[in-house]
Amino acid sequence: MKQQALFNVVYEDKQIVAVNKASGVAVGGDRWDTAKERLDLLLPHRVFTVHRIDRDTSGLVLFARDEETHRRLSIAFEKRLVKKRYIAIVHGRPAWSETTCALSLVPDGDKQHRTIIDQYQGKKSRTVFRLLGSVETYSVIEALPDTGRTHQIRVHLASLGYPLVCDSLYGRNQKPVLLSSFKRGWHGDPFEERPLLARLGLHALSIVTPEKKFYAPLARDMAALITQMRKSTGNEALLSLFDE
């Protein structure tokens, strides 16, 4: 099987580089994250980090190519003028079509460097979630974070009772997602079956700044899983996830 690239550039001009990164690649260095693959070092020219997504999350990251652009974009993120959209695969079937989680969070709050909920000392955090479709014990959810706390989407979903699949920090079940787990009448060999998704089920799909919209197509593994979920349920609404 062809190995997935660590990243690909989806947009570039003299001021901005937009990258679609693979799961497992860090955006930059952290004092407790010793990942060798770092986007800020892999790119062929000097860049300024504007924002970050989790190492285990795939999808869109923006970098500035000069200090003035870095300052402008950083201010836009800080003032919440930037709209971000994520796609999540979770355990469970929510009864709601849309809900909002506003639990306050403390990043790096324990010995495992997890983000913890603290309504008294935590930073205000808010994420809007929309249910896009469910099959058996899995659901596809759109996440729209208003704030950008570390692991915000992961913690908020777990607090609602719908943890991300393959989430080693906040999930109950870390097993990979198999086609046989939701496709009725599956007749394959259980000893030879390969997982559809074996990493954190979260993808940063799009970012809209005051100046431009950026889009990173779904990673191949998440796209394959959602395609199979759509075929299993006949939910054509999931097709929109493959369009810009």
N, C-alpha and C positions, 0 to 999 in steps of 0.2 A: 504494500500500500504506500502511495506517495506521502511523504512526510509533509505536514502542514508547515508553512512558513511562519517564522516567529512574528512577522508583521508585514503589512504592505501599506504603502502611502496611498490614501484615497483622495487627497487634495494637497496641492502645494503652490504657493506663490512666493513673492519676495518677503512676505511678512509672517505667514502662517504655514505650518505643516500639520495635516490631519492624518493620523495613523490608525489603522485597524489592527490591533494587536491580538495575539493568541493568548489563551489562558496559560498561566505559568510564567509569563514575562512581566517583570516589574517595570513600573514607569520610571522610577528613580531609586536612589539609595535610601534606606532607613537604618536606624541604629540597631534594630533587632531583625531586620530582613536582609539576609545575606545572599539573596538570589544573584546568580552570575549573569543571567540575561536581563539587561536593563535597557529600556528604549533610549534613554538619554545618552547612552554610550554606543548603542548600535547604529543610530542614525549617522549618516556620512558627514554631517556638518554640525556646527555648534547650534544648540537650541536652548531655549529657556522654558522650564516646566511651568505651565499655567495652572494645571489641575492634575489630579491623579484618580485612577480607579484601582481597585484591588488587583494584586498580582494574579489571582485565580479567576478574575473576571475577564472575559474577552471583550473586544470592541473598541470604541472610539476614544481617542486621546488627542488633545490639541497641544501643540507646542508653538511658541513664538520664535521668530528668527532674529529679532532685535529687541533691545531693552524697552523702547517706546511701545511696541506692540505688546510685549509682556506686561507692561504697566497697565495699558488700556484694557486688555482682556482680564487681568487679575481683578481690576476694579469692577468690571462687569459681573464676574463671578461673585465677588464679595457683596455687591448690591443686589444680587439675585435677578439680574437682567438676562441671565442665560437659562434656557429651558433644556432640560436633559430628559431623555427617554430611554428606559431600559426594558428588556424582555427577560422574564424570569420563568423558570420551570420549578414548580414546587410540589411537595407532597400534600395531598388533600384536595377537597372540593369545596371551595368557599360557597356559602349560601348567598353572599352579596354579589352584586354586579360591580359596585364601586364602593370603596371605603377609604378613610384617611387615618393614618397613624401619626400621632404627634408626641410620642414618648421622648423625653429628654435623654440625651446620651452622653456618656463619658468615654471617649476613645482611650484605648490602651489602659483599660481599667482593672485588669487583673494580671496574674502571673503568666497567663497564656496570651497576653496582648490582645484580649478580646475587648470589644466595646460593650459596656454594660449600661443598663437602664438605671437612671437616678433622677427622679422627678424633682429633687431638691437642689442638687449641685450640678446636674447635667446641663449640657448646652441644648437650647431649643432645636428641635428637629421635626421635620414634617415630610411625609411621603404620601402621595395619592396612589392608590392601587386600583386597577380595573381588570376584571376577569375577562379573558379573551376566549377561553374554552377549557373543557375538562374531559378527560377520558380515564375511566377506572379510578385509580387513586392518584392521578397526576393532573395538574392544571397549568395553563399558560397564563401569565399575568403581566400586564403592562405596569411598570413602576415609573412614577413621575416625582422625583425628589425635589422639594423646594430648597432644601439645605444640602450641604455636602459633607456630612460627618463620615468618618471612617467606618466602613461596614454598615452604614445606615440602613440600606435596603435589606441586608441579610438579617439584622437584628429586628427591624420592624416586622418583617414577614414571620420570623420565628416567634415573636411576641404575639402575633395574631393566631398562631397555631398552624402556620403553613410554611415550614422551613424550606429553603432551597434544597434541591436534590444535590447529593454529593457534597454537602457542606460539613467539613470536618470540625468546624468550630461551633456552629450553632444548630446543626441538624441532628435529628434523632436517628436517621437511617442513612448511612454513607455508601450503601450499595449502588453500583451503577444502574442506569435505566436500561432494561432489556425490552425488546419488542414483545417477547412472550408474556411480559407482565401486564400488557393491556390489549394485545390483539387476540380476540377470541378465535379459537380454531387454529391457533399456531401449531405447526407440526414439525418444527425443526428439531435438531439434535441439541438437547439441553447442555451437553458437554462441549459442544463446538460453537455455541452461540456467542457472538461478539456483542458487546454493549453498544447501544446507540449513543449514550452519553455517559462518560466516566469521570467527569470533572464538574466543578461548580456550575450550576445551571443559571448563569447570569451573563447577559451581553449588553453592553452600552451601544444602543442602536443609533441615536441621533443627538445632536446638540444644535440649538438655535441661538446664535448670538444676536446682538442688535444689528449686526451687519450682514450675516450670512448663515445659511443652514448647512450643516455637515452631516454626512450619513455613512455608516459602516455596515455593510450587509452582514446578515447573520453568519456566525462561524459555521463551518461545514457540518460539525457534529450536531449543533443545536438545530440547524436547518433540516437535517435528516430526521431528527426526532420529531420536530413539529410537523413535517410532511407526513410521517407515519401516523401521528395523532390525528391530523386532518383527515387522512384516508379512513381511519378507524371510526371517526365520528361523523364524517361528511360535513364538518364545519368549514365552509368555504371562507368564512371571515378570517381564518388564519392565513389565507393567501396574501392578505394585505401586508403581512410582516416581511414579505419578500420584495416589496416595492418601496421605492424612495418616496 
